[in-house]
Amino acid sequence: MSRGGPRRRPLLGCIADDFTGATDLASMLVANGMRTVQTIGVPEDDDSAGMEADAIVVALKSRTIPADEAVRQSLAACRWLQDAGCEQFFFKYCSTFDSTPKGNIGPVTEALMTALGEDMAIACPALPVNGRTVYQGHLFVGHRLLNESGMQDHPLTPMRDADLTRVLGRQMTGTVGLIGHAVVGAGVEAVRRRMDDLRGEGVHVAIADAIADVDLRTLGAAVANHRLVTGGSGMAIGLPDNFRARGLLAECRDAAALPPVAGKAAVLSGSASVMTNRQVQCWLDAGRPAFRIDALRLAAGEPVVEGALAAFRAYGEPVLFYASCGVEELQAVQARLGAERAGALVEGAMASLAGRLKQEGVRQFVVAGGETSGAVVLALGTRILRIGRAIAPGVPATVSGDGEPLALALKSGNFGGPSFFDDALQALSGGACG
Ligand code: ADP
């Protein structure tokens, strides 16, 4: 994966509490000039040789697991990133501060502070470009407080309090304070003085206000010397400039450049979201080749994957393999098979199909669905992704950094426009990976 120049050790080590959040952060860092790789889970060995990068993002799945397990995994990620040579560490969580009353943002933050020898950390989930702002410690989604934004009804992490000092205070043993917007607006030195004052008052974690990207850049500059920074992907906007100011990032480097990956292409869609269904329809309307992965046929033990492979061999162009269907059909299938079994059958078929397609020479994979992407990537044997240019907001082109190079576009349900599958195929076959 070396792209010229002397190999440097990574600077920023990030721990993300879910897969798509990790990709979002990685895209943000790439857009701000840091070459970034994302690992799926904590790499098993201490070999970071395939990862010539300025930033490494370890994607965990720790948002809703028990707090002690989230702490254990996060500390393992942190140790691995320390061994890889990183000097600053970023704990990434959701911009809607998704967490349970017991965690996991508070316990993981405190554990990382102890591990890194820090007595004060900043916490800011703001992502103004997506309407997430923090004012007087309260999180807004658009013009609504978090607890009136729909997040109060989230199935796993209902957020019923918008006051983040209170929310985080309930999750921590230490004390939570506030860096209000008046201070942030007054600039970097004012933020640093406020943090010193809070430290003097025995505060461990400071929620920081941010209502625009300029605030996030101020906060980023203010924490240049912190070993640990926590926040949403927005909080990372200002961090690359700190490394650039120290001459550690090359000025004109295209951080999004990826090596070209030649080979056949395929699209696998296991998302039943509204946008993915539009994308499937757009592909079908254009008369492009497609093959349906039917959960009921899978449940009946029919050789669906074999049929899909026969279709792949018959067409001389990229085929869309899709399980996606409308809500009514999905509910009927789930009523017959149970939602969990139906999902597992489809994910299993997509995963085994991906592995077989790889054996048949496919090197470019476009995958729709968060869980589906996780299953496919595991089946392809990929644990390291180099992050390239965005194909759609939040969906970068990526190239695997372990094993034989594969070009991958992995999108969660509602991302991308109607022509996403084609956009992604074009990006992977040349535009973004050339
Ligand atoms: P999203 O990002 O849209 O949430 P995911 O891949 O995370 O997509 O989740 C979609 C889930 O729905 C997966 O478990 C997938 O296997 C399942 N699924 C997709 N299509 C069908 C279908 N036709 N019948 C049953 N389950 C399906």
Residues whose N, C-alpha, C, O or C-beta is under 5 A from the ligand:
A	BS01	ADP	G270 S271 A272 S273 A295 A323 S324 C325 V333 A342 G343 A344 V346 E347 A368 G369 G370 E371 T372 S412 G413
